[in-house]
Amino acid sequence: MNAEPSQPVSFWRSVRQSLRGEEHDYTTLPLNRAVILLAVPMVLEMIMESLFAVADVFWVSRLGKEAVAVVGLTESVMTLIYAVAIGISIAATAIVSRRIGEKEPELAAQAAGQIVLLGVLVASGIGVVLGYFAPDILRLMGAEERIVALGSGFARVMLGGNATVFLIFLINAVFRGAGDAVIAMRTLWLANALNIALGPCFIFGWWIFPELGVTGAAVATNIGRGVGVLYQLWHLAGHHSRVKVRWQHFKPVREVLEAVLRKSGSGIAQLLISTTSWVGLFKILALFGSSALAGYTIAVRIVMFALMPAWGLANAGATLVGQNLGAKHPERAEAAVWIATKLNILVLGVVGVGFVLMANPLIRLFTTEPEVLGFGTQSLWIVSLAFPLYAAGMCFEAAFNGSGDTWTPARLNFLCLWLGQIPIAWCLSKTLGLGPLGAFISVPAAYSLLAIFSWFLFRRGKWKAQKV
């Protein structure tokens, strides 16, 4: 481990050190520096994920609004898979960061091995079932028959090949929990750079590649992410990672699996509640035609461009919470979250103002169809209004998760999203006759409530006593 300097280190020197992937003890570093060292690679990691999301829909939008609707509907189902993967990832970060804080790297490696084993088994089962029933799933989501015909191949590849994104989520969560944020960053940069480069090649048949249309976007995605998983496994085997997993760590250990499953269960419930609320919102929007659905899909991809990096700051706070609670420093854990929250509010607040002012030009980058452009502009403007509250809410929820208290965010999500967002969307759009506008308004309304309740429970401090 590198010796920690006794004198203050400049911001830019901390940034350079964070990108080199130097090993640090985050339970003793000055907190401002610790947040920077973890947040910079985590934010850059999420920026690349955001770039991919925008680039993907940019190329697919060239095929027409039906192709964009295919991506939107499939992604709304993929969010259920993401929920399971991120739910297990929450447990991974909490457990690994706690073991690292306790100075137990062997137990951290054992937990990582069990997490990867669990991920392979779960992703394989999900892939077989959803891949086979992909066309029926699109119909269930309200897709018209021409969209089902166009999008069945895309949906089959994305749903059937979900193991690539599943494992990327899980293994990156292990790296982040250990403080190896640079490895997680490089993984996503590698995977998504390949996605971006291969996407138009497979969609339009450039150079030696077959022209696969919208299905080509799914093929490129899975190739890129598959290479990313191989890169992760190479590091997990002991190349420059603090967590060194060996073959014996993949042997099932009942006690460790039970601990992972306990935390994963509530984490999955938390994310399923959140993501199924988005599925419900897509179902409501599908009632108003493919133009509303396509416009909202484009707007959401742009919003994710901003929110994904913000999750990087929130994840930095979660890692510091886990490691410092493991080291018996709850005050440091709380202080780290406040630092991350203030930075997140500042950054997302500025971005939100920019999105409000530039909503129409941003949507116009992806479509010139008047109806789609109108819905996209309207939804981007409305959803962006509450960006500062989104920033605070994600940091507080990440803090709960980093401590191992995954039930609190699950309850909050159920209260604010299922009992809030879906009824508000239905009431405004159908009962009051506002149409898609009502569904758009429900998003900032629900997530603002979520931020306020999360702040109140964070201040109470019960999460500091959570056992992992």
Secondary structure, DSSP 8 states (H G I E B T S, - for coil): -----SS---HHHHHHHHHHT----TTTS-HHHHHHHHHHHHHHHHHHHHHHHHHHHHHHGGG-HHHHHHHHHHHHHHHHHHHHHHHHHHHHHHHHHHHHHTT-HHHHHHHHHHHHHHHHHHHHHHHHHHHHTHHHHHHHTT--HHHHHHHHHHHHHHHHTTHHHHHHHHHHHHHHHHT-HHHHHHHHHHHHHHHHHHHHHHHHT-TTS---THHHHHHHHHHHHHHHHHHHHHHHTTSS-SS---GGGGS--HHHHHHHHHHHHHHHHHHHHHHHHHHHHHHHHHTT-HHHHHHHHHHHHHHHHHHHHHHHHHHHHHHHHHHHHHTT-HHHHHHHHHHHHHHHHHHHHHHHHHHHHTHHHHHHTT---HHHHHHHHHHHHHHHTTHHHHHHHHHHHHHHHHHT--HHHHHHHIIIIIIIIHHHHHIIIIIS--THHHHHHHHHHHHHHHHHHHHHHHHH-GGGG---
